[in-house]
């Protein structure tokens, strides 16, 4: 199957699934937080993936891969989208039944809008990572001729894409107006940490120059913390 057909197939499956998870669970399309979140999260992703298709199809190909080399990493690959969809469903149900409104209380408008800004910032930050590192595959691998990237976001943390994912995971539920969904979204963080440690072990073994890069760039995920 060609890259174009696989890309379109992902869209044909992914877009209706996300819309259904949000609005079917909410029981209504009158869910402005859901529409705002889609605008800041999904719209730029579609635009950037279309850009990659035209200008960097090799990177898009790497981002379309899903088969990992180890069963543990395959488990992480399967768990992340399950948490993502489950969290969208829970956010929609929260909107329908008002769990967060009863306790601890309605997510303030200013916090919802700030969270939308953090979601958009996380998406754009990940785009920056992909522009700097064209070898940033979805799976953990080392390709022939792959360089150690130490510029841009890689100059202050070793795994900046995961940092962007953590920011979005914490901001997504509040952008959707749900306190209840926050702990479920937060489950992405330990999954990313375990995945990060496995990825780093492989890069240290197989990517020339990576151990020296780790000595220069001390922090894995969060600057000045870890």
Secondary structure, DSSP 8 states (H G I E B T S, - for coil): --HHHHHHHHHHHHHHHHHIIIIIHHTSS--HHHHHHHHHHHHHHHHHHHHHHHH-HHHHHHHH----SSHHHHHHHHHHHHHHHHHHHHHHHHHHHTHHHHTT----HHHHHHHHHHHHHHHHHHHHHHHH-TT--SS----TT-----SGGGGT-S-HHHHHHHHHHHHHHHHTT-STTHHHHHHHHHHHHHHHHHHHHHHHHHSTTHHHHHHHS--SSSTTT-
